[in-house]
Amino acid sequence: MKPTLVILAAGMASRYGSMKQTDGFGPNGETIIDYSIYDAIQAGFGKVIFVIKQEFAENFKSIFELKLKGKIETDYVFQNFDLQTYGIDFEIERAKPWGTAHATLAAKNAVKEPFCVINADDFYGREAYQKMHDFLTSEVSDNQFSLIGFQTDKTLSDYGSVSRGVCEVDDSGNMTEVNERIKVYFKKDADGNNTSEVAYEENGEEFPLKADSRVSMNFWGFTPKVFELSAEMFKNFALKNKDNPKAEFFIPLVADELIKTGKAAFKVIPTQNKWFGVTYIEDKPIVQENIDKLVESGEYPTDLWT
């Protein structure tokens, strides 16, 4: 059975200023999602599920259905604020979705096979999909999940610090914990130029960080068992944060709980791919330039779907 690709695309994109999920970045207006799906098809995935807000549905279908017809099966599920599914019979006021782990739960009735979860606005590269496909078809189990571990220095910005989840990995290649580092950056030389050395700042103090340390960029591999494992966790989280409208139920929270309770291990699958993504509108030309280089090198065709 071919694994499934679940794309989290229900985010508000408030810092970007528009629907970055459907914005064009490739030479013919291809979205980042287009490249993700293209790589997944090449790797052997059989289905793609879009997790979106219901009001996005017609727009998404108009963009993706025709080009993907006959290439991969598609489905759409909706992330919403209805908590009755989780046994909560009252409304909790919120202005934004509940986060990535809650978005993943929205796919629970659509996924019956091993699957991976990615962000809609992150470009992960071909190798990451192939390695995840191989894991999902040969190693995954109900207590052995995974994540793609990107090399820290291949996820940083030339223009300032970023926040990264730095993975601690044991001798078996499994993650033991994720440490959220809020300000990670390239160190500067005497002239103020970026060096190849990496550091992070905490409480005003600078600490070195190995350039090849593995970080999570929200590329996870699961079986459908994760829905059962995380549903009760989400219910407890929602009740605990009923008066906190900005609290979000993230996948690393689920991973951390499963690791600590011994219910699942997470293999960190290393990739040498360079990651890039869009948070701000200023990131767009940088992403376009990176994709242009990949097209020029022959990694992708000029017109992705012809």
N, C-alpha and C positions, 0 to 999 in steps of 0.2 A: 504494500500500500504506500502510495506516495505521500510524503508529509505535506502539511498545509502552511501557508504563510499568512500570518495575522498582522495587519497593518493598523497601528493606532493613529487615527486621523480625526479625532473628535475635538482636538485642542482648539482653544480660542484664538491663538496667534496674536495676542494683544500687543506684544512688543514689536511684531513685524509690521502690523498696520493693515494687513489684508490676509486673504486665504492662501498662506504659503503652501498648503498641501496641494493646491492645484495651480500654483504659479509656474511659469515656464522657465527652464534653466538650460535645456539642451539647444542645439542648433536649429531644431524645428519646433521649439516650444515644448520639448519634453519636460515633464515634471520629475522631481527626484523619485517619486513613486514609480514612474515609468522605468527608471533604471533599476530600482529594487526588484520590480516584477520580472524584468528582462533577465537579471542575474539569477533570480529564483527559478525561472523556467529553464535556463541553461544548466542549472545545478540539478534539476530533476523534481522540483516541487510540482504538485498536481492541482493545487487550488489556492486561491487568494481570497481572504475575507477582509473586508474593509470595516473597521469599527469607526462609525461616524455619528454625528448628530443627525436626527431624522430629517431636519430641514436641509441637510446637505445632499440627500439621496439623489434627487433628480440631476443635480449638477455633476455629481460623481459618475453617475451612469452615463450621462451625455459625453463625458470626457474619456471614460475607460472601456465601456462596453464594446463599442465597434472595433477598436484596435486590438482588444484581447480575445475577441470571438474566435474560437477554434484553436487558441493557443494555450489557454488555461481556464479552468472553471472559476467562476466568480460568485461571491455572495456578499451581502451587506447586513450588518447588525448595528443596533443603535445603543449608544451610551446615553442614559437619561437619569433622571432624579427619582425614579420610582423605586422605593425601598421595600415594597410589599413582598417582593421575591425573597427577601432576606428576613422576613418575619417582623419587619418594623412597620407598624400600622399607623404611623403618624408622619407628617411631612417635616423634613429638615430643610430650612431655607438655605439656599446656596446660589451664588452667582456664577460659579464655574464648575466643571466636572470634578468627580471625586478622585481622579488620578489614574496612573497607568495600570495598576493592579485591578482597579474596579473596571477600567475599560476592557481589560483582558477577560474578566468575568462575563462581560456582555456577549462574548462569543461561545459561551458554554453549551448552548443548544445547537450550534452550527459545526462544532469541531468534534470528530469521532476518532481522529488519528493523531499520531505525534505531530507537533506543530512548533513553529517558532514565532516569536513576537518581535516586531521592530517598530521604531518611530517612523512616521510619514516623512519627516523633514530631515532625516539623516542619510547621508550617502556612505554605505558601508564597504562596497567593493566586492568583486566577484569571488575572491578567495573565501570571504566570510560565509557566503551562502553555500559554497561547495562543502566547506568543513562542517557547517551546521547540518546540511542534508545528510552527510555521511554519519554524523553522530545520531541523527534521528532515525536512520534506517538500520543502525547496527548496534548502538550502545545504550540508547535511552531506555529507561524503565520507570515504573511508578515511584521509585525512590532515588533515581539518578537523573537529574536534570542538568542543564548546562547554560553557559553564557559565553559569548565571544569576548575574549580579552584583547583589547587594543593596546598597543604600545603607547605609553603616555606621550612621548614626544611627537607621535604621529596624530595626536588629537588636539594639539594646542593651537592657539591663535598667535599670529605675528603682531597683533594689535593690542594685546592686553591679557589680563588673567582670566581664567575660566574655572568653573567648578567641576570637579571630577570625583567619581567614586573609585578610589584606589583599592584594588583587591589584594588581600593576603591569601597566599596559596600554599597548601601543604605539599608534602613529598609525593602524594598521589595525584597531584594536579587539581585537587578540589579546593574551592574557595572556603576559607575559614571565617572571613569577615570582610566587610566593605567599609572603608574609612572615607567619609565625605570630606574632601579637601576643598575649601571654598575658593581660595585664590592660588591657582597653579599657573606657572608661567616659565618662559625661558629667562635664565639669568642674563644680565647685561655685562658687556665689557666696559673698559674705562671710557670708551667713546659713546656709550649708551646704546650700542647695537646688541641685538640678540646673539647669545652664544648657543652652543648645543647642550649646555647644562640646564637641568630643570630644578625648580625649587617650588615650595609652597609657603604661604604666610599663614601664621596662626597667632592670634593675640599680639600682633605687631612684630612678631619674631619670624625670621626666615629660616627654613629647614631644607636641606637637600633632599631630592627625590630622584631615584634612579630613572634615567630616561626610558629604560625598557620595562619599568613597572607596568603591570597590567591594569587597565581601567575598564569599567563597564560603561558601554554606550547604549544600553537598553536593547540588547540583541540576545534574546533568551530562548532556550529550547525546553519544551515540556511534553508530557503526555496529558490527556484530559483529566487525569487524577488531580492535577493542580487546581481545577475548579472546585472540587470537593474540599481540598485542603485549605483553600483561601476564602471560601464563602463565609464560614463562621468567623474567620479573622476579620473580614470586612464588616460584618454585622457588629462585632465588638468595637471596631474602630469608629464606625459611624455613630454608635451610641455614646462612646467616650467623647467624640468631637462634635456633638450635636449643636453646641454653641460656638463652634469655631468654623466659620464659613470658608476659611482658607486652607484648612487641613486637607492633605491629599494622601490617598492610600497608594503608595508607590510599590512597584515590583520588588525593589531591594528590601523593603520592609517584610514582604512575604518570604523572600529568600533567607533573610536573617533569622526569622522565626523558625523556618523549616530546618535550617542548619542547627540552631541551638537546641531544638527539641528532638533532633535525630530522625526526623520524618523524611528528609531528603538531603542528598548531597548535590552540589553544583560543580560540575567539571568546568574549569576555565580553559576554553579552547583558544590558543593563541593565533593571532593573524598578524601579518606584516603589512596589511592594507593601510593606506592613509585614510583616515576618517575626515569628512567635512560635512558641515550642516549649516542651517540658517536659523538664527535667533532674531537678528535685527535686519532691517532692509539693507543696511550697509554691507551685510554678508553676501548679498546676491551676486555682485560682480565677481567676488572671489570664487564662489561656487561655479559660476559660469566659466570662469577661466580654467578651473580644475577639470571640468567636464570637457571643455574644448581640447585640452591637452590629451585626455584619454581617447577622444575621438580621433585626433591627429595621429596618435600612436597606434591606432588600429584596435584598441581595446573594445570600442563600440562602433557600430556603423553610424554614418552621418544621419541617416533616417532610421530610427530605431526599429520601427515596426513594418518596414517594407522589405 
